[in-house]
Amino acid sequence: MFDFANPHLLYLLATCVAVAVLFALARASRRRKLRRFGRQEVIASLMPEASRYKAAIKIVLEIIALAAIVIVLARPRAGQKEQEARVDGIEVMIAFDVSNSMLASASDDPAGISRLDRSRLVLEKLIDRLHNDKVGLVIFAGDAKTQLPLTTDFYSAKMYLNELHPGMMANQGTDISGAINMAMNGFSPDENTQKAIILITDSEDHEGEAIDAVRLARENGIQVNIVGVGSAKGAPIPMPGHKGEYMRDMQGNVVTTSINEELGRQLAEAGGGIYVNAASGSALEDLDERLNTLEKSEFNRVSYSAGAEQFPTFAWIALIMLVIDLLVLERKIGWLDQINFFTKKEKK
């Protein structure tokens, strides 16, 4: 199997065509200008060192080098294979809060790292710890939607991290119950597989009914853990696209948002899980320990072996072409000019 790590860069190959077209236009313009001074054979005799073919040879070498450099940037790979194995694990659905309040600072410093960025870091490290488990992703604000169905392809899961932002949800707010229900629907129907929901949020539940949703999940054998993000002191919410400006209420006052750790603990208790604050140095260890209390089940895991990088081959091609291009001069080669390839010399 042959593929590219950065296939979008292959569009740059169009520059090779552009260079060829510009060269053809330049040569045509050169011929037109020379015709103004007289007949071609006469003009050629006045430029005995000028080669008719060297320029074309050099541009071909340069285009090949350019194409090889573009391919190097695209990082060609070969030998990637799909592998399937039997592993022991659990199913984990992650409910990720993308409400506007997640744009606020995760600490007491209004200019500190945002709750959203802190949550992304936690989620990335969390995915690395899930190992053989299946993972899915639900995003929520005023409503919820499944962003990634259950999968063992953690590479795909990480691809979504930088794309998570409040603009993904048209309906703002924080509907935790909707997120829990959506996560529950994302699990497989296999009753023998242990399941867990990890809710990453600042615990501001604007819609209510979160406790009831978590209790329902627990009744269905699903463990619910809460990762709280934010500061109890509160922080203003930056306006997207307006640097230095913050959201205001109807009276013009700056809106502040603070983490509701009490609700987070209540949700974790009702869901048979634990509550951890993302700022805690032991948050991931505590969460991992809690997940390990669930019995592992056997299921298929599909993984992909890393493809062998092929770009060095094309890098050498580019280097060789450029070296040859430097050695090929524009003027004729003296000894080669003595050889007539197209006509026979008359015998005396």
N, C-alpha and C positions, 0 to 999 in steps of 0.2 A: 504494500500500500504506500502510495506517494502522496504527500500533502504539504501544505505550507503553514507555518506558524502565524504568518501575517499575510494572508492571501490578498487583502485589500491593497497592499502595496504593489501588486502586479499591474495595477492600472497605470503605474509609471512607465510600463513598457511602451505606452503610447508615445512617450518622448522619443523613442527610437525612430518611429515612423515620422514624427515631426522633424527630427534632425535630417533624415533622408530626403524629405520633401524640400527642406530649406537648402540642402546641398544641391539638389537638382535645379532649383530655381536660381541659385547663385551661379552655377555653371552655365545655365542658359543665358543669364544676364551677361556673363563674361564673354560668351560667344557673340552676342549681339553687339557689344561694345567693340570687339576686335574687328568685326565686319565693317565698321565705320572707317577703318584705316586701310582697308584693301582686301584683296583675295586671301583666303585662309592659307593657301600654300606659300604665298609670299610672306605673310606675317610669320608663319612657322619657321621660315628660314632665318628670320631676324631674331628668333628666340631658340637657338639650337639646344640650350640646356633644359628647356621646359619640357616636361614629360606629359603626355596626353593621358596616361593611365595611373600615375602615382597618386594623384589626388583622390581618385575613386578607390584605390586600394587602401589609402589611409582612412577614408571615411568609413569603409566597411570594417576595418579593424576597430575603429573608435565606437561604432554602433554595437559591435559584438561585445566590446568591453563594457559599454553602458548597460546593455541587456543583462550581462553577467552580474554587474553590481546591483541592479534592481532585484535580481533573483536572490542574491546574497541577503539583501535587506528583508526579503520575504521569508527567509529561513526555510528552505526546502528540507523535508524530512522523509525518510523511507524506513520501512520495516515496522511501522506501528501496527499492532495487532490487538484485536478484541479478545479478552480472556474472561472466562467464566469459572467461578469457584464457589464451593459450598463454605459458608462462614456462619458464625454465630453472632447474633446481634439483636437489636431492638429497633422499633420504628419511632422516630422523633420528628414531630412537627414543630417548627419554630414560628411563633407569631410575632411579627416585628412591627412595632409602632412607627408609623410615618406621618403622624399628625404634626401640625405646625408647632406645637409645644416642644417637639424634639429638636427644633432649630435653636432653642435656648441653650445657654451654657450648662455643661454638666457639673460645674463647680460653682462656688460663691463668686468667682470672678466673671463678670458679664462678658469679658472678652476671651474667656477660656474656651477650650475645646467644646464643641457642641455635643448635645446628647446623641444626636444622630451619628456623628463621627465616632464617639465613644462606643456606641452600640455596634457600629460596623466592626470595630476592632475586636470587641467581645465575641461577635458572631463568627469572625474569621478564626479566632483561636478556638472557639467552641467546635466548629466544624472539624478542625484538625484533631480534636480529641475524640470524635465520634467513631473513628476507625472503621469497624465493619458494620456499623449501623446504617439503616436507611434514613435519609433526611429529606424533609420537605419544607417549603417556605410559604407562609401566609403573611401578607401585609395588610395593615388596617389603619383606619383613621375613623371617620364617621361611619364607614362600612368596611367590609373586608373582602379580599379576593385571594385566590390561590396563585402565587407567583411561580412556584416550582412544585410539581407533584413529587411524591416520594421517589427517591432515587439513591443509588449507591455511587453515582458519579459526582464526587465531591468537587471536581474541577468545574463542572457546570454550576454547582451551587455557589462557588466563590465568584463566578462571573457576574452574578447579580449584585454583589455587595456595593460597588460604586454607583449602581443605578438607583439605589434606594433613596428616595427623597419625597417630601410632601406633595410635590406636583403630580405624583402617580395616582393620587386619590382626589377626585373632584369634590367629594363630600367630606369636609373636614369635621373634626370632633375627635372623640376617643371612645369607640364602642368595643370594649373588651369582651363583652358577651358575644358579639358578632364574630370576633376573632376566634374565640374558643370554639364556637359552633362550626365555623369554617374549618378549623384545624381538625376537629373530630371527624368531619366528613372526608378529610383527606387520607385517613388511615385505610389500610387494607381490611377486607372483611374477615381475615384470618383471626379467629378468637384465640389461637394458641400463641400468637406473637404479642409480647409485651409492648406497651405503647406509652409514650410520654409527650407532653406538650411543654415547651419552654417559651414563656411569654416575656419578651423584652420590651419594657415600657417605662414611662415615668409615673404610671399608675393613676393618671387622671381619668377617671371613668365618667364621661359626660352623659352617657346613655343609661347607666344603671344596669341592674340585673346581672352583674359580673359574678357575684357569689353564687347565684343560682346556676349559671352556666358551668362554673367550675365544679360544683357539686354533682351536676349531671355527668360531667366527664369522669369524675371519680367513681360514680355508680356504674359506669361502663368499663371500669378497670383501667382508666387512663390516669397516669400520674401527671400533675400539673405543677411546674416549677416557675418561679417568678424571678426575673433579673430586673431590678430597679435601676433606673438611670436618672440622675439629676441631684439637685441640692435642696435640702429642706428650707433653706433661707429663701430660695426663689430667685428667678432671673428673668429679665425681659426677653421677649421673643423678637428676633430680628425680622425685618421685612425682606422677603426674597427679592433680590434684584435692586435693593435700595440700601447700599452700604451706610452704616451708621444710624439707620432709622429703625424704630421699633414699633410693633403693633400697639394700637391704642383702642380704647373702648369708645362707646358712643359719646361720652363726656370729654373725650380727648386725653384721658389719663393713660399712661403707659401700662400695658397689661403684663403682669408678672406671673410666672408659673413655677410651682414647686412640686417636688416629688411627694407622693402620698405613700409613705412607707407603711403606714398602718394598714391601708387597704391591701398593699402588696403582701404583707404577712398574713392577713385574713384569707386572701385568695390561695396562698400556698398551703395554709393549714387545711382549708376546705378541700384542696386538691390532693392532699397526701404527699405534697412535695416540700420544698424549702424556698425561702426567700433569701436572695443575696443581692447586695448592692454592687453594681458594676465597678465602682471605685475601689472595692476591697481587693487586696492583693491575693486573697485566698478564695475569691468568688468562683473561679473556674474549677479549682480543686474540690470545693464543697459541692458544687453542682455535679461534677463528674462522679464523686463518691455516692451522691444520691441516686444517680442514674444506674450505677452499678448494683444497686439493690434489686433492680429488675432482672428477672431471669432471662437469659439469652435464648433465642430461638434460632434454628437453622434455616437459612434461605440462600438463594442464589445471589451472588454478587458479580456484576459485570464490571470489569476494569479494562483500562487501555494502557498497554506498555508504551513507554516513551519512544518516539521514533528517533532513529539515528540521524544526527544533523548532517546534511549534505552540502552546506554552504561553502566549506573549504574548497571543494572541487571547483565551484564557480568563481571563488575568489582567485584561485590560481589561473583560471581561464582569463579573467579580467586583467590580472597582472601581466600575463604573457602577451596578450593583445596590446597592452599599453607599451610594453618594452619594444615589441616589434614596430609599433607605430613610431616610436622615437628613433629607431634605427633606419626607417624608410624615409629617405629625403625626397623633397619635391622634384629635384632635378633628375635628369636621366643618368643611368648607370653607364659609365664609359665603355667598359668591355662588352656589356650587353648590347650596346648600340651598334657594334660591329657585326652582329648576327642578324640576318634578314630571315624572318620566320615565314614570310608570306609570298615571296617571289624567288624564283631560281636565278642564280647568277649565270649569265651567258659564258660559255667556254670560249676562251681566246684561241 
